[in-house]
Amino acid sequence: MTNQTALITGASSGIGLELAKLFAKDGYDLVLVARSEGKLNQLKGELEAQYGIRGTVIAMDLGKPEEAYRLKEELKGKHIEIDVLVNNAGFGLYGAFDETDLEDELSMIDINIKALTALTKLFLPGMMERGRGRIMNVASSAAFQPGPLMAVYYATKSYVLSLTEALENELKGSGVTVTALCPGPTETGFKSRANLGESKLFKSGVMDVQTVVRIGYDGLMRGKTIVIPGFKNKLLANSIRFIPRKWVTATVRNVQERAR
């Protein structure tokens, strides 16, 4: 039997990189997608040598709308079917909405929402035809409430969670599962990219990326719809529904502030 194939976006670092290792360890061939071709080729070589799998590197910027279509066509030309889609590519941006850069936030929407939606739309039909498949959408604990000082980022992750839950309902009985991974603060390059290093949120403690990814991977394989790594993150996500909304946004604003 040929190996199943997992496509991972944002595979050059952080959660995407660690997921690639777990899929390879379990014998999946990989399609690794990110902008950093050099890092992807290095990862591909290491995983092929260690686990005997086949890796395919496709360097692209998924913030460009046409790239999702190009990715689909390139894989079709290589006769590669995708059994697992991991929509991990994305980034955050810290700051008050009236001060942050509009182009940066539109780029965030392009990657966090538009690329994720396009790739899911493009690869889901093949999974349904085969009667099997898995999709992981990397959301965030930010998905459960509004986020002052990261307003657009929190909103994009709310979209990811909402889409995932809706698709889970639509796909019942199809053999395809959809999972939203909703990590809290995690030790990756995210905080540097988002300029969050001095926020109280990250100063209060973070989970290591290997633990987050292992919990997410296990949840994906069990077909769970929502996976929230860490007891504190689960408690916060589930308690928010019982708290007045203005209290929630005030609390989020407080923890997002710079540590003094």
C-alpha contacts under 8 A as a table, 3 or more apart, distances in Angstrom:
res1	aa1	res2	aa2	distance
3	N	27	G	6.57
3	N	28	Y	5.60
3	N	29	D	6.04
4	Q	27	G	7.82
4	Q	28	Y	5.28
4	Q	29	D	6.14
4	Q	82	I	7.56
4	Q	83	D	5.98
5	T	28	Y	5.34
5	T	29	D	4.57
5	T	30	L	5.49
5	T	31	V	7.21
5	T	80	I	7.81
5	T	81	E	6.90
5	T	82	I	5.37
5	T	83	D	5.38
5	T	84	V	6.43
6	A	23	F	7.31
6	A	28	Y	6.40
6	A	29	D	6.32
6	A	30	L	5.04
6	A	31	V	6.18
6	A	82	I	6.02
6	A	83	D	5.92
6	A	84	V	4.45
6	A	85	L	5.88
6	A	86	V	7.36
7	L	30	L	5.90
7	L	31	V	4.53
7	L	32	L	6.19
7	L	33	V	7.50
7	L	82	I	6.47
7	L	83	D	7.99
7	L	84	V	6.16
7	L	85	L	4.99
7	L	86	V	6.00
8	I	11	A	5.68
8	I	16	G	6.43
8	I	20	A	7.14
8	I	30	L	7.48
8	I	31	V	6.27
8	I	32	L	5.41
8	I	33	V	6.09
8	I	85	L	6.33
8	I	86	V	4.74
8	I	87	N	6.48
8	I	88	N	6.78
9	T	16	G	6.76
9	T	32	L	6.42
9	T	33	V	4.67
9	T	34	A	5.94
9	T	86	V	6.34
9	T	87	N	5.63
9	T	88	N	5.25
9	T	89	A	5.09
10	G	13	S	6.93
10	G	16	G	5.47
10	G	17	L	7.70
10	G	32	L	7.84
10	G	33	V	5.99
10	G	34	A	4.86
10	G	35	R	7.96
10	G	87	N	7.89
10	G	88	N	5.52
10	G	89	A	4.10
10	G	90	G	7.28
11	A	14	G	7.68
11	A	15	I	7.61
11	A	16	G	4.13
11	A	17	L	4.74
11	A	20	A	6.96
11	A	32	L	5.66
11	A	33	V	5.82
11	A	34	A	5.93
11	A	40	L	7.12
11	A	88	N	7.69
11	A	89	A	7.69
12	S	16	G	6.63
12	S	17	L	5.47
12	S	32	L	7.80
12	S	33	V	7.68
12	S	34	A	6.19
12	S	36	S	6.60
12	S	39	K	5.73
12	S	40	L	5.50
12	S	43	L	7.56
13	S	16	G	5.94
13	S	17	L	4.76
13	S	18	E	7.59
13	S	188	T	7.80
13	S	189	G	7.62
14	G	17	L	5.47
14	G	18	E	6.40
14	G	188	T	5.03
14	G	189	G	6.51
14	G	209	V	6.82
15	I	18	E	5.26
15	I	19	L	6.07
15	I	88	N	7.48
15	I	188	T	7.41
15	I	209	V	6.38
15	I	210	Q	7.92
15	I	213	V	6.27
16	G	19	L	5.15
16	G	20	A	6.22
16	G	88	N	6.15
16	G	89	A	7.80
17	L	20	A	5.12
17	L	21	K	6.60
18	E	21	K	5.18
18	E	22	L	6.59
18	E	209	V	7.58
18	E	210	Q	6.56
18	E	213	V	6.57
19	L	22	L	5.15
19	L	23	F	6.22
19	L	213	V	6.22
19	L	214	R	7.94
19	L	217	Y	7.21
20	A	23	F	5.22
20	A	24	A	6.06
20	A	30	L	7.29
20	A	32	L	8.00
21	K	24	A	5.17
21	K	25	K	6.08
21	K	47	L	6.99
22	L	25	K	5.06
22	L	26	D	6.38
22	L	214	R	7.89
22	L	217	Y	7.75
23	F	26	D	5.19
23	F	27	G	6.48
23	F	28	Y	5.34
23	F	29	D	7.80
23	F	30	L	7.78
24	A	27	G	5.01
24	A	28	Y	5.06
24	A	29	D	6.56
24	A	30	L	7.22
24	A	47	L	6.49
24	A	51	Y	6.30
24	A	53	I	6.52
25	K	28	Y	7.45
25	K	51	Y	6.09
27	G	51	Y	7.03
27	G	52	G	7.85
27	G	53	I	6.29
28	Y	53	I	6.58
29	D	53	I	5.20
29	D	54	R	4.90
29	D	55	G	5.83
30	L	53	I	7.64
30	L	54	R	6.40
30	L	55	G	4.74
30	L	56	T	6.15
31	V	55	G	5.90
31	V	56	T	4.70
31	V	57	V	5.97
31	V	58	I	7.29
32	L	40	L	6.54
32	L	44	K	7.79
32	L	55	G	7.22
32	L	56	T	6.09
32	L	57	V	4.97
32	L	58	I	6.23
33	V	40	L	7.52
33	V	57	V	6.25
33	V	58	I	5.11
33	V	59	A	5.69
33	V	60	M	6.83
34	A	37	E	7.05
34	A	40	L	7.37
34	A	58	I	7.08
34	A	59	A	5.27
34	A	60	M	5.73
34	A	61	D	6.69
34	A	62	L	7.83
34	A	89	A	7.62
35	R	59	A	4.96
35	R	60	M	4.88
35	R	61	D	5.43
36	S	39	K	5.53
36	S	40	L	6.30
36	S	59	A	6.42
37	E	40	L	5.06
37	E	41	N	6.11
37	E	57	V	7.32
37	E	58	I	7.39
37	E	59	A	5.20
38	G	41	N	5.25
38	G	42	Q	6.30
39	K	42	Q	5.13
39	K	43	L	6.21
40	L	43	L	5.10
40	L	44	K	6.01
40	L	57	V	6.26
40	L	59	A	7.92
41	N	44	K	4.96
41	N	45	G	6.15
41	N	57	V	6.51
42	Q	45	G	5.25
42	Q	46	E	6.30
43	L	46	E	5.17
43	L	47	L	6.18
44	K	47	L	5.36
44	K	48	E	6.01
44	K	55	G	5.45
44	K	56	T	7.32
44	K	57	V	7.31
45	G	48	E	5.25
45	G	49	A	6.10
45	G	55	G	7.88
46	E	49	A	5.30
46	E	50	Q	6.11
47	L	50	Q	5.07
47	L	51	Y	5.74
47	L	52	G	7.28
47	L	53	I	7.01
47	L	55	G	7.84
48	E	51	Y	5.52
48	E	52	G	4.80
48	E	53	I	4.95
48	E	54	R	5.96
48	E	55	G	6.65
49	A	52	G	5.77
49	A	53	I	7.91
58	I	71	L	7.73
60	M	67	E	6.97
61	D	64	K	6.07
61	D	67	E	6.97
62	L	65	P	6.87
62	L	67	E	5.69
62	L	68	A	6.58
62	L	89	A	7.95
62	L	110	D	7.79
62	L	111	I	6.04
62	L	115	A	6.03
63	G	67	E	7.80
63	G	107	S	6.08
63	G	108	M	7.73
63	G	110	D	5.13
63	G	111	I	4.80
63	G	115	A	6.76
64	K	67	E	5.69
64	K	110	D	7.30
65	P	68	A	6.50
65	P	110	D	7.34
65	P	114	K	7.48
65	P	115	A	6.91
66	E	69	Y	5.54
66	E	70	R	6.43
67	E	70	R	4.84
67	E	71	L	6.04
68	A	71	L	5.14
68	A	72	K	6.36
68	A	115	A	6.55
68	A	118	A	6.39
68	A	119	L	5.99
69	Y	72	K	5.14
69	Y	73	E	6.23
69	Y	122	L	7.82
70	R	73	E	5.14
70	R	74	E	5.98
71	L	74	E	5.13
71	L	75	L	6.25
72	K	75	L	5.38
72	K	76	K	6.20
72	K	122	L	7.05
72	K	123	F	7.69
73	E	76	K	4.94
73	E	77	G	6.15
74	E	77	G	5.10
74	E	78	K	6.39
75	L	78	K	4.96
75	L	79	H	6.11
75	L	80	I	5.25
75	L	81	E	7.34
76	K	79	H	4.96
76	K	80	I	6.04
76	K	81	E	7.47
77	G	80	I	7.76
81	E	126	G	7.76
82	I	85	L	6.74
82	I	123	F	7.02
82	I	126	G	7.84
82	I	127	M	7.57
83	D	127	M	6.56
83	D	132	R	7.35
83	D	133	G	4.97
83	D	134	R	6.53
84	V	133	G	5.75
84	V	134	R	4.72
84	V	135	I	5.66
84	V	136	M	7.79
85	L	120	T	7.62
85	L	123	F	7.67
85	L	134	R	6.40
85	L	135	I	4.75
85	L	136	M	6.23
86	V	135	I	5.87
86	V	136	M	4.68
86	V	137	N	6.08
86	V	138	V	7.55
87	N	116	L	5.78
87	N	119	L	7.84
87	N	135	I	7.69
87	N	136	M	6.08
87	N	137	N	4.87
87	N	138	V	6.07
88	N	136	M	7.92
88	N	137	N	6.44
88	N	138	V	5.11
89	A	111	I	6.79
89	A	112	N	6.98
90	G	108	M	6.93
90	G	111	I	5.58
90	G	112	N	4.95
91	F	108	M	6.36
91	F	111	I	7.85
91	F	112	N	7.14
91	F	153	Y	7.86
91	F	190	F	6.68
91	F	193	R	7.04
91	F	194	A	6.94
92	G	108	M	7.03
92	G	150	M	7.53
92	G	153	Y	5.47
92	G	190	F	7.13
92	G	193	R	6.97
92	G	194	A	4.82
93	L	100	T	7.89
93	L	104	D	7.84
93	L	105	E	7.42
93	L	150	M	6.18
93	L	153	Y	6.63
93	L	193	R	7.37
93	L	194	A	4.31
93	L	195	N	6.85
94	Y	100	T	7.64
94	Y	149	L	5.89
94	Y	150	M	5.10
94	Y	194	A	5.48
94	Y	195	N	5.93
94	Y	196	L	6.42
95	G	99	E	6.63
95	G	100	T	5.78
95	G	149	L	4.70
95	G	150	M	6.04
96	A	99	E	5.37
96	A	100	T	6.21
96	A	148	P	7.31
96	A	149	L	4.69
96	A	150	M	7.08
96	A	151	A	7.82
97	F	100	T	5.49
97	F	149	L	6.76
97	F	150	M	7.53
97	F	151	A	6.70
97	F	152	V	7.91
100	T	104	D	7.81
100	T	105	E	7.69
101	D	104	D	5.36
101	D	105	E	6.46
102	L	105	E	5.16
102	L	106	L	6.16
103	E	106	L	5.09
103	E	107	S	6.08
104	D	107	S	5.09
104	D	108	M	6.21
105	E	108	M	4.86
105	E	109	I	6.30
105	E	152	V	6.85
106	L	109	I	5.05
106	L	110	D	6.20
107	S	110	D	4.92
107	S	111	I	6.33
108	M	111	I	5.29
108	M	112	N	5.70
108	M	113	I	7.83
108	M	153	Y	7.40
109	I	112	N	5.25
109	I	113	I	5.28
109	I	114	K	6.50
109	I	152	V	7.94
109	I	156	T	6.61
110	D	113	I	5.77
110	D	114	K	4.74
110	D	115	A	6.07
111	I	114	K	5.84
111	I	115	A	5.04
111	I	116	L	6.84
112	N	115	A	6.62
112	N	116	L	6.28
112	N	156	T	6.20
112	N	157	K	7.45
112	N	160	V	7.92
113	I	116	L	5.34
113	I	117	T	6.03
113	I	156	T	6.20
113	I	159	Y	7.24
113	I	160	V	6.95
114	K	117	T	5.16
114	K	118	A	6.05
115	A	118	A	5.08
115	A	119	L	6.05
116	L	119	L	5.39
116	L	120	T	6.16
116	L	137	N	7.65
117	T	120	T	5.25
117	T	121	K	6.09
118	A	121	K	5.06
118	A	122	L	6.07
119	L	122	L	5.04
119	L	123	F	6.06
120	T	123	F	5.48
120	T	124	L	5.64
120	T	135	I	7.77
121	K	124	L	5.65
121	K	125	P	7.35
122	L	125	P	6.81
123	F	126	G	5.79
123	F	127	M	6.84
124	L	127	M	5.19
124	L	128	M	6.27
125	P	128	M	5.09
125	P	129	E	6.17
126	G	129	E	5.11
126	G	130	R	6.35
127	M	130	R	5.18
127	M	131	G	6.02
127	M	132	R	5.47
127	M	133	G	5.14
127	M	176	V	6.74
128	M	131	G	4.83
128	M	132	R	6.33
128	M	133	G	7.43
128	M	174	S	6.28
128	M	175	G	7.16
128	M	176	V	6.64
130	R	133	G	7.97
131	G	174	S	5.91
131	G	175	G	4.98
131	G	176	V	6.82
132	R	174	S	7.20
132	R	175	G	4.43
132	R	176	V	5.00
133	G	175	G	6.54
133	G	176	V	4.54
133	G	177	T	6.51
134	R	176	V	5.52
134	R	177	T	4.93
134	R	178	V	5.97
134	R	179	T	7.83
134	R	220	L	7.36
134	R	223	G	7.87
135	I	176	V	7.67
135	I	177	T	6.26
135	I	178	V	4.74
135	I	179	T	6.15
135	I	220	L	7.91
136	M	178	V	5.95
136	M	179	T	4.78
136	M	180	A	5.86
136	M	181	L	6.93
136	M	220	L	6.77
137	N	160	V	6.86
137	N	161	L	7.96
137	N	164	T	7.17
137	N	178	V	7.58
137	N	179	T	6.14
137	N	180	A	4.86
137	N	181	L	6.28
138	V	160	V	7.72
138	V	180	A	5.74
138	V	181	L	4.82
138	V	182	C	6.48
139	A	142	A	7.77
139	A	143	A	6.61
139	A	157	K	5.14
139	A	158	S	7.65
139	A	160	V	5.82
139	A	161	L	6.22
139	A	180	A	5.94
139	A	181	L	5.54
139	A	182	C	4.91
139	A	183	P	7.35
140	S	143	A	5.48
140	S	157	K	6.14
140	S	181	L	6.71
140	S	182	C	3.78
140	S	183	P	4.92
140	S	184	G	6.20
141	S	144	F	6.09
141	S	182	C	4.93
141	S	183	P	5.48
141	S	184	G	5.06
141	S	228	I	7.23
141	S	233	N	6.86
141	S	237	A	6.74
142	A	145	Q	6.10
142	A	146	P	7.40
142	A	147	G	7.05
142	A	154	Y	5.20
142	A	157	K	6.42
142	A	158	S	7.26
142	A	182	C	7.82
142	A	184	G	7.48
143	A	146	P	7.70
143	A	154	Y	5.86
143	A	155	A	7.04
143	A	156	T	7.73
143	A	157	K	4.64
143	A	158	S	3.99
143	A	159	Y	7.55
143	A	160	V	7.64
143	A	161	L	6.33
143	A	182	C	7.52
144	F	158	S	6.45
144	F	237	A	6.08
144	F	240	I	7.60
145	Q	154	Y	7.32
145	Q	158	S	7.62
145	Q	240	I	7.58
145	Q	248	V	7.23
145	Q	249	T	7.41
146	P	151	A	6.70
146	P	154	Y	5.99
146	P	155	A	6.75
146	P	248	V	7.88
146	P	249	T	6.11
146	P	252	V	7.83
147	G	150	M	5.35
147	G	151	A	4.90
147	G	152	V	7.98
147	G	153	Y	7.80
147	G	154	Y	5.38
147	G	155	A	7.69
147	G	249	T	6.49
147	G	252	V	6.05
147	G	253	R	6.86
148	P	151	A	5.12
148	P	249	T	6.64
148	P	252	V	6.66
148	P	253	R	5.20
148	P	256	Q	7.59
149	L	253	R	6.75
149	L	256	Q	6.71
149	L	257	E	7.86
150	M	153	Y	5.48
150	M	154	Y	6.20
151	A	154	Y	5.48
151	A	155	A	6.25
152	V	155	A	5.02
152	V	156	T	6.19
153	Y	156	T	5.17
153	Y	157	K	6.44
154	Y	157	K	5.23
154	Y	158	S	6.27
155	A	158	S	5.06
155	A	159	Y	6.42
156	T	159	Y	5.13
156	T	160	V	6.48
157	K	160	V	4.91
157	K	161	L	6.28
158	S	161	L	5.22
158	S	162	S	6.10
159	Y	162	S	5.11
159	Y	163	L	6.00
160	V	163	L	5.26
160	V	164	T	6.14
160	V	180	A	7.55
161	L	164	T	5.15
161	L	165	E	6.28
161	L	180	A	6.09
162	S	165	E	5.32
162	S	166	A	6.23
163	L	166	A	5.18
163	L	167	L	6.12
164	T	167	L	5.20
164	T	168	E	6.12
164	T	178	V	6.17
164	T	179	T	6.55
164	T	180	A	6.14
164	T	225	T	7.44
165	E	168	E	5.13
165	E	169	N	6.57
165	E	178	V	7.83
165	E	180	A	7.99
165	E	225	T	6.75
166	A	169	N	5.34
166	A	170	E	6.42
167	L	170	E	4.90
167	L	171	L	5.92
167	L	178	V	6.90
168	E	171	L	5.29
168	E	172	K	6.37
168	E	177	T	6.48
168	E	178	V	5.55
168	E	179	T	7.89
168	E	225	T	6.84
169	N	172	K	5.64
171	L	174	S	5.37
171	L	175	G	7.63
171	L	176	V	6.39
171	L	177	T	7.11
172	K	175	G	7.40
172	K	176	V	7.65
172	K	177	T	7.87
173	G	176	V	7.76
177	T	223	G	5.64
177	T	224	K	7.86
177	T	225	T	7.70
178	V	220	L	7.80
178	V	223	G	7.07
178	V	224	K	7.62
178	V	225	T	6.01
179	T	219	G	7.67
179	T	220	L	5.91
179	T	223	G	6.82
179	T	224	K	5.88
179	T	225	T	4.34
179	T	226	I	5.73
179	T	227	V	7.25
180	A	225	T	5.99
180	A	226	I	4.89
180	A	227	V	6.19
181	L	216	G	5.88
181	L	226	I	6.17
181	L	227	V	4.91
181	L	228	I	6.32
182	C	226	I	7.15
182	C	227	V	5.89
182	C	228	I	4.89
182	C	229	P	7.07
183	P	186	T	7.03
183	P	212	V	6.75
183	P	227	V	7.92
183	P	228	I	5.65
183	P	229	P	5.60
183	P	230	G	7.92
183	P	233	N	7.56
184	G	206	V	7.55
184	G	207	M	7.61
184	G	228	I	7.80
184	G	229	P	7.36
184	G	230	G	7.87
184	G	233	N	6.05
185	P	201	L	7.37
185	P	202	F	6.26
185	P	205	G	7.52
185	P	206	V	4.97
185	P	207	M	6.43
186	T	206	V	4.98
186	T	207	M	4.77
186	T	208	D	5.84
186	T	209	V	5.88
186	T	212	V	7.59
187	E	190	F	7.80
187	E	191	K	7.93
187	E	206	V	6.07
187	E	207	M	6.17
187	E	208	D	5.27
187	E	209	V	5.69
188	T	191	K	7.00
188	T	209	V	6.58
189	G	192	S	5.54
189	G	193	R	6.33
190	F	193	R	5.14
190	F	194	A	6.03
191	K	194	A	5.10
191	K	195	N	5.77
191	K	196	L	4.70
191	K	197	G	5.58
191	K	202	F	7.87
192	S	195	N	4.93
192	S	196	L	6.17
192	S	197	G	6.16
193	R	196	L	7.79
195	N	198	E	7.85
196	L	199	S	5.39
196	L	202	F	7.12
197	G	202	F	6.45
197	G	203	K	7.56
198	E	202	F	7.12
198	E	203	K	6.79
198	E	258	R	5.38
198	E	259	A	5.79
199	S	202	F	5.69
199	S	203	K	6.27
199	S	255	V	7.11
199	S	256	Q	5.48
199	S	257	E	5.46
199	S	258	R	4.16
199	S	259	A	5.38
200	K	203	K	4.78
200	K	204	S	5.92
200	K	255	V	5.15
200	K	256	Q	5.89
200	K	257	E	6.09
200	K	258	R	5.84
200	K	259	A	4.97
201	L	204	S	5.57
201	L	205	G	7.50
201	L	255	V	5.07
201	L	256	Q	5.61
201	L	257	E	7.90
202	F	205	G	5.71
202	F	206	V	6.27
203	K	206	V	7.90
203	K	259	A	7.44
207	M	211	T	7.11
207	M	212	V	6.85
207	M	230	G	7.81
208	D	211	T	5.68
208	D	212	V	6.57
209	V	212	V	5.09
209	V	213	V	6.05
210	Q	213	V	5.19
210	Q	214	R	6.09
211	T	214	R	5.23
211	T	215	I	6.29
212	V	215	I	5.37
212	V	216	G	6.18
212	V	229	P	5.73
212	V	230	G	7.92
213	V	216	G	4.93
213	V	217	Y	5.88
214	R	217	Y	5.10
214	R	218	D	6.13
215	I	218	D	5.28
215	I	219	G	6.20
215	I	227	V	7.63
215	I	229	P	6.17
216	G	219	G	5.10
216	G	220	L	6.15
216	G	227	V	6.15
216	G	228	I	7.81
216	G	229	P	7.17
217	Y	220	L	5.06
217	Y	221	M	6.26
218	D	221	M	5.18
218	D	222	R	6.26
219	G	222	R	5.08
219	G	223	G	6.21
219	G	224	K	5.26
219	G	227	V	6.18
220	L	223	G	5.10
220	L	224	K	5.94
220	L	225	T	7.94
221	M	224	K	7.74
224	K	227	V	6.75
228	I	233	N	6.59
228	I	234	K	5.75
229	P	233	N	6.75
229	P	234	K	7.10
230	G	233	N	5.36
230	G	234	K	6.31
231	F	234	K	5.14
231	F	235	L	6.12
232	K	235	L	5.10
232	K	236	L	6.20
233	N	236	L	5.22
233	N	237	A	6.10
234	K	237	A	5.19
234	K	238	N	6.11
235	L	238	N	5.35
235	L	239	S	5.98
236	L	239	S	5.21
236	L	240	I	6.24
237	A	240	I	5.74
238	N	241	R	6.52
239	S	242	F	5.71
239	S	243	I	7.05
240	I	243	I	5.32
240	I	248	V	6.96
241	R	244	P	7.93
243	I	247	W	6.73
243	I	248	V	6.61
244	P	247	W	5.40
244	P	248	V	6.49
245	R	248	V	4.97
245	R	249	T	6.40
246	K	249	T	5.25
246	K	250	A	6.10
247	W	250	A	5.06
247	W	251	T	6.05
248	V	251	T	5.17
248	V	252	V	6.21
249	T	252	V	5.07
249	T	253	R	6.01
250	A	253	R	5.06
250	A	254	N	6.25
251	T	254	N	5.07
251	T	255	V	6.47
252	V	255	V	5.32
252	V	256	Q	6.07
253	R	256	Q	5.14
253	R	257	E	6.34
254	N	257	E	5.48
